[in-house]
Amino acid sequence: MKITFIGGGNMAVALISGLYRQGFPAAGIQVVEPFTESRDTLAERFGVRCTAAVDAAALDCQVLVLAVKPQQMREAVAPLVGKLSAQLVVSIAAGLRLADISRWLGGHRHVVRTMPNTPALIGAGITGLCADPGVNQDGRDNAENLMRAVGNTFWVHDEKQMDAVTAVSGSGPAYVFYFIEAMEAAALKLGFDAPTARQLSVETFIGAARLAEQSSEPIATLRQRVTSKGGTTEAALLSFGTSGTAAAIEQGIMAADQRGRELGEILGKD
């Protein structure tokens, strides 16, 4: 299988790195990237072919990965119109709907929409995928294998849920960082130096997440086990409840979902 990336930014680098770790040959990867410095870096680091614009060699592939910002997508795919045959097109751009991408590609229907998140940069991502009905099983398998290079995957059958994927896991790392920041700030106020405050906050989050991952019990049960009656944890959780922390987090995720839908409408307009 040959893969061509349209765009050589961070997520493209993450995917290429993941493919490289899995033994995917450099000869099977190409990158279309307008910036000379980025092309030189990619070619030097991975040994892949890089070109400034779409050419015949770049189109000689089975999979095209659209790895550009949503606002740049229509311009980026314009050179592909009328030049695609059976290539599978995989979009990793947030908010852009399958119908709009297909329309910008001149009606090409072999399109899969994906939503990875930034832990993909270290191979620990989670990616939601949604396929146009025109994608066959081989195409779905190729898309899933590609995204598994940077972490776990799951399929969404109703495209409307892709905005929810973005709200929960796509934007989710920022929520985690926000919580870690708050823990770190509290640790500093309690007298720890900055390196220790960071270590305590980050490693506590990592350990708790791993425990949740490896346990089959409900998250609520794991929380209750740490919460002794009348103890320190209960005092913190009662304060969170009084402050409406859980409700605020839920409302924030709902706001992200709504904004995703709005962006889809805005970006998809002719």
PyRosetta script that sets phi, psi and omega in degrees:
from pyrosetta import init, pose_from_sequence

init()
pose = pose_from_sequence("MKITFIGGGNMAVALISGLYRQGFPAAGIQVVEPFTESRDTLAERFGVRCTAAVDAAALDCQVLVLAVKPQQMREAVAPLVGKLSAQLVVSIAAGLRLADISRWLGGHRHVVRTMPNTPALIGAGITGLCADPGVNQDGRDNAENLMRAVGNTFWVHDEKQMDAVTAVSGSGPAYVFYFIEAMEAAALKLGFDAPTARQLSVETFIGAARLAEQSSEPIATLRQRVTSKGGTTEAALLSFGTSGTAAAIEQGIMAADQRGRELGEILGKD")
pose.set_psi(1, 137.2)
pose.set_omega(1, 175.7)
pose.set_phi(2, -109.9)
pose.set_psi(2, 139.1)
pose.set_omega(2, -176.7)
pose.set_phi(3, -125.8)
pose.set_psi(3, 131.5)
pose.set_omega(3, 174.7)
pose.set_phi(4, -117.6)
pose.set_psi(4, 128.1)
pose.set_omega(4, 177.0)
pose.set_phi(5, -97.7)
pose.set_psi(5, 129.2)
pose.set_omega(5, 170.8)
pose.set_phi(6, -96.1)
pose.set_psi(6, 99.6)
pose.set_omega(6, -174.0)
pose.set_phi(7, 108.9)
pose.set_psi(7, 135.1)
pose.set_omega(7, -176.6)
pose.set_phi(8, -121.6)
pose.set_psi(8, 36.8)
pose.set_omega(8, -179.1)
pose.set_phi(9, -79.8)
pose.set_psi(9, -162.7)
pose.set_omega(9, -172.7)
pose.set_phi(10, -58.5)
pose.set_psi(10, -44.4)
pose.set_omega(10, -177.0)
pose.set_phi(11, -71.3)
pose.set_psi(11, -34.7)
pose.set_omega(11, 174.7)
pose.set_phi(12, -63.0)
pose.set_psi(12, -43.3)
pose.set_omega(12, 178.0)
pose.set_phi(13, -61.1)
pose.set_psi(13, -41.2)
pose.set_omega(13, 179.1)
pose.set_phi(14, -61.7)
pose.set_psi(14, -44.2)
pose.set_omega(14, -179.5)
pose.set_phi(15, -67.2)
pose.set_psi(15, -42.9)
pose.set_omega(15, 178.5)
pose.set_phi(16, -63.7)
pose.set_psi(16, -40.7)
pose.set_omega(16, 177.2)
pose.set_phi(17, -60.6)
pose.set_psi(17, -44.2)
pose.set_omega(17, 179.3)
pose.set_phi(18, -63.6)
pose.set_psi(18, -43.5)
pose.set_omega(18, 177.3)
pose.set_phi(19, -63.0)
pose.set_psi(19, -39.9)
pose.set_omega(19, 179.3)
pose.set_phi(20, -61.3)
pose.set_psi(20, -43.4)
pose.set_omega(20, 179.2)
pose.set_phi(21, -64.2)
pose.set_psi(21, -29.9)
pose.set_omega(21, -179.9)
pose.set_phi(22, -84.1)
pose.set_psi(22, -0.2)
pose.set_omega(22, 178.1)
pose.set_phi(23, 89.4)
pose.set_psi(23, 12.7)
pose.set_omega(23, 177.8)
pose.set_phi(24, -66.9)
pose.set_psi(24, 131.7)
pose.set_omega(24, -175.0)
pose.set_phi(25, -69.8)
pose.set_psi(25, 139.8)
pose.set_omega(25, 178.5)
pose.set_phi(26, -60.2)
pose.set_psi(26, -30.7)
pose.set_omega(26, -179.5)
pose.set_phi(27, -65.3)
pose.set_psi(27, -16.5)
pose.set_omega(27, -179.0)
pose.set_phi(28, -93.8)
pose.set_psi(28, 5.7)
pose.set_omega(28, -176.9)
pose.set_phi(29, -124.3)
pose.set_psi(29, 134.8)
pose.set_omega(29, 173.4)
pose.set_phi(30, -130.0)
pose.set_psi(30, 154.5)
pose.set_omega(30, 178.4)
pose.set_phi(31, -133.5)
pose.set_psi(31, 128.5)
pose.set_omega(31, 172.3)
pose.set_phi(32, -99.1)
pose.set_psi(32, 111.5)
pose.set_omega(32, -173.9)
pose.set_phi(33, -142.3)
pose.set_psi(33, 121.2)
pose.set_omega(33, -175.0)
pose.set_phi(34, -71.6)
pose.set_psi(34, -23.5)
pose.set_omega(34, -175.0)
pose.set_phi(35, -88.7)
pose.set_psi(35, 124.0)
pose.set_omega(35, -175.6)
pose.set_phi(36, -58.3)
pose.set_psi(36, -45.8)
pose.set_omega(36, -177.7)
pose.set_phi(37, -60.4)
pose.set_psi(37, -41.0)
pose.set_omega(37, 178.9)
pose.set_phi(38, -66.3)
pose.set_psi(38, -40.7)
pose.set_omega(38, 178.0)
pose.set_phi(39, -61.6)
pose.set_psi(39, -45.5)
pose.set_omega(39, -178.5)
pose.set_phi(40, -62.5)
pose.set_psi(40, -40.5)
pose.set_omega(40, -179.8)
pose.set_phi(41, -64.9)
pose.set_psi(41, -44.6)
pose.set_omega(41, -179.8)
pose.set_phi(42, -64.5)
pose.set_psi(42, -43.9)
pose.set_omega(42, -179.4)
pose.set_phi(43, -63.8)
pose.set_psi(43, -40.8)
pose.set_omega(43, -178.8)
pose.set_phi(44, -71.1)
pose.set_psi(44, -40.8)
pose.set_omega(44, -175.5)
pose.set_phi(45, -74.5)
pose.set_psi(45, -41.0)
pose.set_omega(45, -173.1)
pose.set_phi(46, -114.4)
pose.set_psi(46, -14.5)
pose.set_omega(46, -177.9)
pose.set_phi(47, 73.9)
pose.set_psi(47, 23.3)
pose.set_omega(47, -179.2)
pose.set_phi(48, -91.1)
pose.set_psi(48, 157.3)
pose.set_omega(48, 176.3)
pose.set_phi(49, -75.8)
pose.set_psi(49, 131.5)
pose.set_omega(49, 178.2)
pose.set_phi(50, -124.9)
pose.set_psi(50, 141.3)
pose.set_omega(50, 179.3)
pose.set_phi(51, -139.1)
pose.set_psi(51, 153.2)
pose.set_omega(51, -176.6)
pose.set_phi(52, -78.7)
pose.set_psi(52, -22.1)
pose.set_omega(52, -177.4)
pose.set_phi(53, -146.9)
pose.set_psi(53, 162.2)
pose.set_omega(53, 178.8)
pose.set_phi(54, -64.9)
pose.set_psi(54, 126.8)
pose.set_omega(54, 176.3)
pose.set_phi(55, -131.5)
pose.set_psi(55, -178.0)
pose.set_omega(55, -176.5)
pose.set_phi(56, -61.3)
pose.set_psi(56, -38.5)
pose.set_omega(56, -179.8)
pose.set_phi(57, -65.3)
pose.set_psi(57, -39.7)
pose.set_omega(57, -179.9)
pose.set_phi(58, -65.2)
pose.set_psi(58, -32.0)
pose.set_omega(58, 179.7)
pose.set_phi(59, -80.2)
pose.set_psi(59, -11.1)
pose.set_omega(59, 178.5)
pose.set_phi(60, -82.6)
pose.set_psi(60, 75.0)
pose.set_omega(60, -175.8)
pose.set_phi(61, -152.8)
pose.set_psi(61, 166.8)
pose.set_omega(61, 175.1)
pose.set_phi(62, -98.1)
pose.set_psi(62, -25.9)
pose.set_omega(62, -177.6)
pose.set_phi(63, -130.7)
pose.set_psi(63, 131.3)
pose.set_omega(63, 173.7)
pose.set_phi(64, -113.2)
pose.set_psi(64, 122.5)
pose.set_omega(64, -179.7)
pose.set_phi(65, -104.1)
pose.set_psi(65, 118.7)
pose.set_omega(65, 179.0)
pose.set_phi(66, -88.1)
pose.set_psi(66, 99.6)
pose.set_omega(66, -173.8)
pose.set_phi(67, -116.1)
pose.set_psi(67, 50.0)
pose.set_omega(67, 177.6)
pose.set_phi(68, -120.6)
pose.set_psi(68, 165.6)
pose.set_omega(68, -179.5)
pose.set_phi(69, -65.7)
pose.set_psi(69, 147.3)
pose.set_omega(69, -177.9)
pose.set_phi(70, -52.5)
pose.set_psi(70, -39.8)
pose.set_omega(70, -177.7)
pose.set_phi(71, -67.7)
pose.set_psi(71, -19.2)
pose.set_omega(71, -178.4)
pose.set_phi(72, -100.9)
pose.set_psi(72, -3.1)
pose.set_omega(72, -169.4)
pose.set_phi(73, -63.3)
pose.set_psi(73, -46.7)
pose.set_omega(73, -175.3)
pose.set_phi(74, -60.2)
pose.set_psi(74, -42.1)
pose.set_omega(74, 178.4)
pose.set_phi(75, -68.0)
pose.set_psi(75, -37.6)
pose.set_omega(75, -176.5)
pose.set_phi(76, -68.0)
pose.set_psi(76, -34.1)
pose.set_omega(76, -176.8)
pose.set_phi(77, -91.4)
pose.set_psi(77, -7.9)
pose.set_omega(77, -179.0)
pose.set_phi(78, -53.6)
pose.set_psi(78, -41.1)
pose.set_omega(78, 179.6)
pose.set_phi(79, -67.5)
pose.set_psi(79, -9.5)
pose.set_omega(79, -178.6)
pose.set_phi(80, -90.0)
pose.set_psi(80, -17.1)
pose.set_omega(80, -174.6)
pose.set_phi(81, -60.9)
pose.set_psi(81, 128.4)
pose.set_omega(81, 179.1)
pose.set_phi(82, 80.3)
pose.set_psi(82, 0.5)
pose.set_omega(82, -176.9)
pose.set_phi(83, -114.9)
pose.set_psi(83, 0.1)
pose.set_omega(83, -178.7)
pose.set_phi(84, -97.4)
pose.set_psi(84, 147.0)
pose.set_omega(84, 176.2)
pose.set_phi(85, -118.8)
pose.set_psi(85, -91.9)
pose.set_omega(85, -178.0)
pose.set_phi(86, -108.3)
pose.set_psi(86, 10.4)
pose.set_omega(86, -178.2)
pose.set_phi(87, -60.4)
pose.set_psi(87, 139.2)
pose.set_omega(87, 172.1)
pose.set_phi(88, -82.0)
pose.set_psi(88, 129.1)
pose.set_omega(88, 178.2)
pose.set_phi(89, -106.7)
pose.set_psi(89, 122.1)
pose.set_omega(89, -179.8)
pose.set_phi(90, -113.1)
pose.set_psi(90, 118.4)
pose.set_omega(90, 178.5)
pose.set_phi(91, -99.4)
pose.set_psi(91, 134.2)
pose.set_omega(91, 174.2)
pose.set_phi(92, -114.4)
pose.set_psi(92, 20.7)
pose.set_omega(92, -178.0)
pose.set_phi(93, -89.9)
pose.set_psi(93, 127.7)
pose.set_omega(93, -179.2)
pose.set_phi(94, -66.7)
pose.set_psi(94, 138.3)
pose.set_omega(94, 171.0)
pose.set_phi(95, 87.4)
pose.set_psi(95, -24.7)
pose.set_omega(95, -175.1)
pose.set_phi(96, -78.0)
pose.set_psi(96, 126.4)
pose.set_omega(96, -174.8)
pose.set_phi(97, -84.9)
pose.set_psi(97, 154.3)
pose.set_omega(97, -178.6)
pose.set_phi(98, -57.2)
pose.set_psi(98, -43.6)
pose.set_omega(98, -177.2)
pose.set_phi(99, -63.1)
pose.set_psi(99, -38.1)
pose.set_omega(99, -179.4)
pose.set_phi(100, -71.2)
pose.set_psi(100, -43.0)
pose.set_omega(100, 177.6)
pose.set_phi(101, -61.7)
pose.set_psi(101, -44.3)
pose.set_omega(101, 179.1)
pose.set_phi(102, -60.5)
pose.set_psi(102, -42.9)
pose.set_omega(102, 179.9)
pose.set_phi(103, -63.4)
pose.set_psi(103, -42.8)
pose.set_omega(103, 179.7)
pose.set_phi(104, -66.5)
pose.set_psi(104, -22.9)
pose.set_omega(104, 178.1)
pose.set_phi(105, -91.5)
pose.set_psi(105, 12.4)
pose.set_omega(105, 177.8)
pose.set_phi(106, 79.2)
pose.set_psi(106, 24.2)
pose.set_omega(106, 178.2)
pose.set_phi(107, 96.4)
pose.set_psi(107, 5.8)
pose.set_omega(107, 177.7)
pose.set_phi(108, -62.3)
pose.set_psi(108, 127.9)
pose.set_omega(108, -172.8)
pose.set_phi(109, -106.6)
pose.set_psi(109, -4.6)
pose.set_omega(109, -179.2)
pose.set_phi(110, -85.6)
pose.set_psi(110, 70.4)
pose.set_omega(110, -172.4)
pose.set_phi(111, -126.7)
pose.set_psi(111, 135.5)
pose.set_omega(111, 173.1)
pose.set_phi(112, -122.4)
pose.set_psi(112, 129.2)
pose.set_omega(112, 177.0)
pose.set_phi(113, -96.4)
pose.set_psi(113, 132.4)
pose.set_omega(113, 179.6)
pose.set_phi(114, -129.2)
pose.set_psi(114, 159.0)
pose.set_omega(114, 175.0)
pose.set_phi(115, -137.9)
pose.set_psi(115, 90.0)
pose.set_omega(115, 173.0)
pose.set_phi(116, -81.5)
pose.set_psi(116, 175.3)
pose.set_omega(116, 173.1)
pose.set_phi(117, -129.1)
pose.set_psi(117, 170.8)
pose.set_omega(117, -169.0)
pose.set_phi(118, -64.1)
pose.set_psi(118, -24.9)
pose.set_omega(118, 173.4)
pose.set_phi(119, -59.4)
pose.set_psi(119, -11.0)
pose.set_omega(119, 172.4)
pose.set_phi(120, -57.2)
pose.set_psi(120, -26.1)
pose.set_omega(120, -179.3)
pose.set_phi(121, -61.9)
pose.set_psi(121, -22.5)
pose.set_omega(121, 177.0)
pose.set_phi(122, -118.2)
pose.set_psi(122, 19.8)
pose.set_omega(122, 178.0)
pose.set_phi(123, 75.4)
pose.set_psi(123, 17.6)
pose.set_omega(123, -176.9)
pose.set_phi(124, -119.2)
pose.set_psi(124, 30.5)
pose.set_omega(124, -176.7)
pose.set_phi(125, -82.3)
pose.set_psi(125, 173.0)
pose.set_omega(125, 169.6)
pose.set_phi(126, -133.7)
pose.set_psi(126, 128.7)
pose.set_omega(126, -173.3)
pose.set_phi(127, -125.3)
pose.set_psi(127, 127.0)
pose.set_omega(127, 170.2)
pose.set_phi(128, -91.2)
pose.set_psi(128, 140.8)
pose.set_omega(128, -179.9)
pose.set_phi(129, -127.6)
pose.set_psi(129, 146.0)
pose.set_omega(129, 175.7)
pose.set_phi(130, -142.2)
pose.set_psi(130, 127.5)
pose.set_omega(130, -174.4)
pose.set_phi(131, -106.1)
pose.set_psi(131, 141.6)
pose.set_omega(131, 168.8)
pose.set_phi(132, -63.3)
pose.set_psi(132, 147.0)
pose.set_omega(132, 178.8)
pose.set_phi(133, -57.1)
pose.set_psi(133, -19.5)
pose.set_omega(133, 179.8)
pose.set_phi(134, -76.4)
pose.set_psi(134, -5.3)
pose.set_omega(134, -179.0)
pose.set_phi(135, -89.1)
pose.set_psi(135, 125.9)
pose.set_omega(135, 179.1)
pose.set_phi(136, -84.7)
pose.set_psi(136, -179.8)
pose.set_omega(136, -175.8)
pose.set_phi(137, -64.3)
pose.set_psi(137, -37.1)
pose.set_omega(137, 177.2)
pose.set_phi(138, -61.1)
pose.set_psi(138, -41.7)
pose.set_omega(138, 178.6)
pose.set_phi(139, -63.7)
pose.set_psi(139, -42.1)
pose.set_omega(139, 177.8)
pose.set_phi(140, -62.5)
pose.set_psi(140, -41.9)
pose.set_omega(140, 179.2)
pose.set_phi(141, -63.6)
pose.set_psi(141, -42.3)
pose.set_omega(141, 179.9)
pose.set_phi(142, -63.7)
pose.set_psi(142, -41.3)
pose.set_omega(142, 179.1)
pose.set_phi(143, -64.6)
pose.set_psi(143, -43.3)
pose.set_omega(143, -179.0)
pose.set_phi(144, -66.7)
pose.set_psi(144, -41.8)
pose.set_omega(144, 178.6)
pose.set_phi(145, -62.7)
pose.set_psi(145, -37.8)
pose.set_omega(145, 177.6)
pose.set_phi(146, -61.6)
pose.set_psi(146, -50.3)
pose.set_omega(146, -175.2)
pose.set_phi(147, -73.5)
pose.set_psi(147, -22.1)
pose.set_omega(147, 175.9)
pose.set_phi(148, -69.5)
pose.set_psi(148, -11.9)
pose.set_omega(148, 176.3)
pose.set_phi(149, -66.4)
pose.set_psi(149, -17.2)
pose.set_omega(149, -178.8)
pose.set_phi(150, -122.4)
pose.set_psi(150, 14.1)
pose.set_omega(150, 177.2)
pose.set_phi(151, 143.3)
pose.set_psi(151, -162.3)
pose.set_omega(151, -178.3)
pose.set_phi(152, -80.0)
pose.set_psi(152, 161.5)
pose.set_omega(152, -178.4)
pose.set_phi(153, -137.4)
pose.set_psi(153, 159.7)
pose.set_omega(153, 170.5)
pose.set_phi(154, -154.1)
pose.set_psi(154, 153.7)
pose.set_omega(154, -178.0)
pose.set_phi(155, -99.2)
pose.set_psi(155, 141.1)
pose.set_omega(155, 173.7)
pose.set_phi(156, -112.4)
pose.set_psi(156, 126.5)
pose.set_omega(156, -175.5)
pose.set_phi(157, -92.1)
pose.set_psi(157, -24.4)
pose.set_omega(157, 175.7)
pose.set_phi(158, -105.5)
pose.set_psi(158, 114.1)
pose.set_omega(158, -174.2)
pose.set_phi(159, -59.2)
pose.set_psi(159, -25.8)
pose.set_omega(159, 179.1)
pose.set_phi(160, -58.3)
pose.set_psi(160, -26.7)
pose.set_omega(160, -180.0)
pose.set_phi(161, -74.0)
pose.set_psi(161, -12.9)
pose.set_omega(161, 179.5)
pose.set_phi(162, -64.6)
pose.set_psi(162, -30.9)
pose.set_omega(162, 175.5)
pose.set_phi(163, -67.3)
pose.set_psi(163, -34.5)
pose.set_omega(163, 176.2)
pose.set_phi(164, -69.4)
pose.set_psi(164, -37.2)
pose.set_omega(164, 175.1)
pose.set_phi(165, -58.9)
pose.set_psi(165, -45.1)
pose.set_omega(165, 178.4)
pose.set_phi(166, -60.9)
pose.set_psi(166, -42.5)
pose.set_omega(166, -177.4)
pose.set_phi(167, -67.7)
pose.set_psi(167, -37.0)
pose.set_omega(167, -175.8)
pose.set_phi(168, -87.1)
pose.set_psi(168, -58.1)
pose.set_omega(168, -173.9)
pose.set_phi(169, -100.7)
pose.set_psi(169, -33.4)
pose.set_omega(169, 179.3)
pose.set_phi(170, -63.8)
pose.set_psi(170, -48.1)
pose.set_omega(170, 177.7)
pose.set_phi(171, -87.4)
pose.set_psi(171, -14.4)
pose.set_omega(171, -173.1)
pose.set_phi(172, -52.2)
pose.set_psi(172, -40.6)
pose.set_omega(172, 178.7)
pose.set_phi(173, -55.6)
pose.set_psi(173, -33.5)
pose.set_omega(173, 178.2)
pose.set_phi(174, -65.4)
pose.set_psi(174, -36.4)
pose.set_omega(174, 177.9)
pose.set_phi(175, -64.8)
pose.set_psi(175, -41.7)
pose.set_omega(175, 179.3)
pose.set_phi(176, -62.6)
pose.set_psi(176, -45.9)
pose.set_omega(176, 179.6)
pose.set_phi(177, -62.1)
pose.set_psi(177, -37.2)
pose.set_omega(177, 178.8)
pose.set_phi(178, -61.0)
pose.set_psi(178, -43.9)
pose.set_omega(178, 180.0)
pose.set_phi(179, -67.8)
pose.set_psi(179, -40.9)
pose.set_omega(179, 178.2)
pose.set_phi(180, -63.2)
pose.set_psi(180, -40.3)
pose.set_omega(180, 176.5)
pose.set_phi(181, -57.5)
pose.set_psi(181, -43.2)
pose.set_omega(181, -178.8)
pose.set_phi(182, -66.2)
pose.set_psi(182, -41.4)
pose.set_omega(182, 177.4)
pose.set_phi(183, -62.5)
pose.set_psi(183, -42.5)
pose.set_omega(183, -179.2)
pose.set_phi(184, -63.6)
pose.set_psi(184, -42.4)
pose.set_omega(184, 179.2)
pose.set_phi(185, -63.3)
pose.set_psi(185, -40.6)
pose.set_omega(185, 178.3)
pose.set_phi(186, -64.9)
pose.set_psi(186, -41.1)
pose.set_omega(186, 179.5)
pose.set_phi(187, -61.7)
pose.set_psi(187, -39.0)
pose.set_omega(187, 177.6)
pose.set_phi(188, -63.2)
pose.set_psi(188, -41.8)
pose.set_omega(188, 179.7)
pose.set_phi(189, -66.2)
pose.set_psi(189, -25.5)
pose.set_omega(189, 179.3)
pose.set_phi(190, -86.4)
pose.set_psi(190, 5.4)
pose.set_omega(190, 171.0)
pose.set_phi(191, 103.9)
pose.set_psi(191, 0.5)
pose.set_omega(191, 178.9)
pose.set_phi(192, -78.8)
pose.set_psi(192, 149.6)
pose.set_omega(192, 174.6)
pose.set_phi(193, -75.1)
pose.set_psi(193, 166.2)
pose.set_omega(193, -172.5)
pose.set_phi(194, -59.1)
pose.set_psi(194, -47.3)
pose.set_omega(194, 179.5)
pose.set_phi(195, -60.5)
pose.set_psi(195, -40.1)
pose.set_omega(195, -179.9)
pose.set_phi(196, -70.0)
pose.set_psi(196, -39.8)
pose.set_omega(196, 178.0)
pose.set_phi(197, -60.4)
pose.set_psi(197, -42.2)
pose.set_omega(197, 178.5)
pose.set_phi(198, -65.8)
pose.set_psi(198, -45.9)
pose.set_omega(198, -178.6)
pose.set_phi(199, -61.2)
pose.set_psi(199, -46.8)
pose.set_omega(199, 179.7)
pose.set_phi(200, -58.4)
pose.set_psi(200, -44.2)
pose.set_omega(200, -176.0)
pose.set_phi(201, -70.4)
pose.set_psi(201, -49.1)
pose.set_omega(201, -176.0)
pose.set_phi(202, -67.9)
pose.set_psi(202, -46.4)
pose.set_omega(202, -175.9)
pose.set_phi(203, -71.9)
pose.set_psi(203, -28.9)
pose.set_omega(203, 173.4)
pose.set_phi(204, -64.3)
pose.set_psi(204, -42.4)
pose.set_omega(204, -179.9)
pose.set_phi(205, -66.8)
pose.set_psi(205, -43.6)
pose.set_omega(205, 179.3)
pose.set_phi(206, -61.2)
pose.set_psi(206, -47.2)
pose.set_omega(206, -178.3)
pose.set_phi(207, -63.3)
pose.set_psi(207, -43.5)
pose.set_omega(207, 179.4)
pose.set_phi(208, -64.5)
pose.set_psi(208, -39.8)
pose.set_omega(208, 179.1)
pose.set_phi(209, -64.8)
pose.set_psi(209, -40.8)
pose.set_omega(209, 178.1)
pose.set_phi(210, -65.4)
pose.set_psi(210, -40.6)
pose.set_omega(210, 177.6)
pose.set_phi(211, -60.9)
pose.set_psi(211, -43.9)
pose.set_omega(211, 178.4)
pose.set_phi(212, -63.2)
pose.set_psi(212, -40.3)
pose.set_omega(212, -179.3)
pose.set_phi(213, -62.8)
pose.set_psi(213, -39.7)
pose.set_omega(213, -173.8)
pose.set_phi(214, -88.2)
pose.set_psi(214, -8.0)
pose.set_omega(214, -179.9)
pose.set_phi(215, -100.1)
pose.set_psi(215, 143.9)
pose.set_omega(215, 176.4)
pose.set_phi(216, -92.9)
pose.set_psi(216, -2.5)
pose.set_omega(216, -177.6)
pose.set_phi(217, -80.4)
pose.set_psi(217, 156.3)
pose.set_omega(217, 176.3)
pose.set_phi(218, -58.9)
pose.set_psi(218, 147.9)
pose.set_omega(218, 178.6)
pose.set_phi(219, -58.9)
pose.set_psi(219, -36.3)
pose.set_omega(219, 179.9)
pose.set_phi(220, -60.7)
pose.set_psi(220, -37.0)
pose.set_omega(220, 179.0)
pose.set_phi(221, -65.5)
pose.set_psi(221, -42.2)
pose.set_omega(221, 177.9)
pose.set_phi(222, -62.0)
pose.set_psi(222, -40.4)
pose.set_omega(222, 178.3)
pose.set_phi(223, -63.7)
pose.set_psi(223, -44.6)
pose.set_omega(223, -177.5)
pose.set_phi(224, -62.8)
pose.set_psi(224, -32.1)
pose.set_omega(224, -179.2)
pose.set_phi(225, -67.7)
pose.set_psi(225, -24.9)
pose.set_omega(225, 178.9)
pose.set_phi(226, -87.3)
pose.set_psi(226, -12.4)
pose.set_omega(226, -169.4)
pose.set_phi(227, -103.5)
pose.set_psi(227, 92.7)
pose.set_omega(227, 176.9)
pose.set_phi(228, -78.1)
pose.set_psi(228, 143.2)
pose.set_omega(228, 179.8)
pose.set_phi(229, -61.3)
pose.set_psi(229, 124.5)
pose.set_omega(229, 179.0)
pose.set_phi(230, 76.1)
pose.set_psi(230, 10.0)
pose.set_omega(230, -176.6)
pose.set_phi(231, -94.6)
pose.set_psi(231, -173.0)
pose.set_omega(231, -176.4)
pose.set_phi(232, -68.2)
pose.set_psi(232, -40.3)
pose.set_omega(232, -179.7)
pose.set_phi(233, -64.2)
pose.set_psi(233, -42.1)
pose.set_omega(233, 179.0)
pose.set_phi(234, -60.7)
pose.set_psi(234, -38.3)
pose.set_omega(234, 179.3)
pose.set_phi(235, -61.7)
pose.set_psi(235, -42.1)
pose.set_omega(235, 179.2)
pose.set_phi(236, -66.3)
pose.set_psi(236, -45.3)
pose.set_omega(236, -177.2)
pose.set_phi(237, -66.9)
pose.set_psi(237, -36.3)
pose.set_omega(237, 176.0)
pose.set_phi(238, -63.5)
pose.set_psi(238, -37.6)
pose.set_omega(238, 177.0)
pose.set_phi(239, -65.8)
pose.set_psi(239, -42.0)
pose.set_omega(239, 177.0)
pose.set_phi(240, -59.4)
pose.set_psi(240, -42.5)
pose.set_omega(240, -179.1)
pose.set_phi(241, -63.9)
pose.set_psi(241, -42.5)
pose.set_omega(241, 178.4)
pose.set_phi(242, -62.2)
pose.set_psi(242, -37.1)
pose.set_omega(242, -179.6)
pose.set_phi(243, -78.1)
pose.set_psi(243, -10.2)
pose.set_omega(243, -179.1)
pose.set_phi(244, 72.7)
pose.set_psi(244, 32.6)
pose.set_omega(244, -175.0)
pose.set_phi(245, -61.6)
pose.set_psi(245, -48.3)
pose.set_omega(245, -177.8)
pose.set_phi(246, -61.6)
pose.set_psi(246, -43.9)
pose.set_omega(246, 179.8)
pose.set_phi(247, -64.4)
pose.set_psi(247, -37.3)
pose.set_omega(247, 179.9)
pose.set_phi(248, -65.9)
pose.set_psi(248, -39.7)
pose.set_omega(248, 178.2)
pose.set_phi(249, -64.2)
pose.set_psi(249, -45.5)
pose.set_omega(249, 178.9)
pose.set_phi(250, -60.7)
pose.set_psi(250, -44.3)
pose.set_omega(250, 179.4)
pose.set_phi(251, -63.2)
pose.set_psi(251, -37.9)
pose.set_omega(251, 178.1)
pose.set_phi(252, -62.8)
pose.set_psi(252, -42.7)
pose.set_omega(252, 179.4)
pose.set_phi(253, -66.0)
pose.set_psi(253, -38.7)
pose.set_omega(253, 176.8)
pose.set_phi(254, -63.6)
pose.set_psi(254, -37.8)
pose.set_omega(254, 178.1)
pose.set_phi(255, -65.2)
pose.set_psi(255, -37.9)
pose.set_omega(255, 178.2)
pose.set_phi(256, -65.4)
pose.set_psi(256, -40.7)
pose.set_omega(256, 177.9)
pose.set_phi(257, -61.6)
pose.set_psi(257, -45.8)
pose.set_omega(257, 179.4)
pose.set_phi(258, -62.6)
pose.set_psi(258, -41.4)
pose.set_omega(258, 179.7)
pose.set_phi(259, -65.5)
pose.set_psi(259, -35.1)
pose.set_omega(259, 177.0)
pose.set_phi(260, -61.2)
pose.set_psi(260, -42.3)
pose.set_omega(260, 178.4)
pose.set_phi(261, -64.7)
pose.set_psi(261, -41.2)
pose.set_omega(261, 179.8)
pose.set_phi(262, -63.2)
pose.set_psi(262, -43.1)
pose.set_omega(262, 179.7)
pose.set_phi(263, -64.4)
pose.set_psi(263, -37.4)
pose.set_omega(263, 177.1)
pose.set_phi(264, -59.4)
pose.set_psi(264, -42.4)
pose.set_omega(264, 178.5)
pose.set_phi(265, -65.7)
pose.set_psi(265, -45.0)
pose.set_omega(265, -177.5)
pose.set_phi(266, -65.0)
pose.set_psi(266, -49.8)
pose.set_omega(266, -175.9)
pose.set_phi(267, -70.7)
pose.set_psi(267, -25.9)
pose.set_omega(267, -177.0)
pose.set_phi(268, -87.3)
pose.set_psi(268, -1.7)
pose.set_omega(268, -179.2)
pose.set_phi(269, -70.2)
pose.set_psi(269, 145.7)
pose.set_omega(269, 176.0)
pose.set_phi(270, -78.5)
pose.dump_pdb("model.pdb")
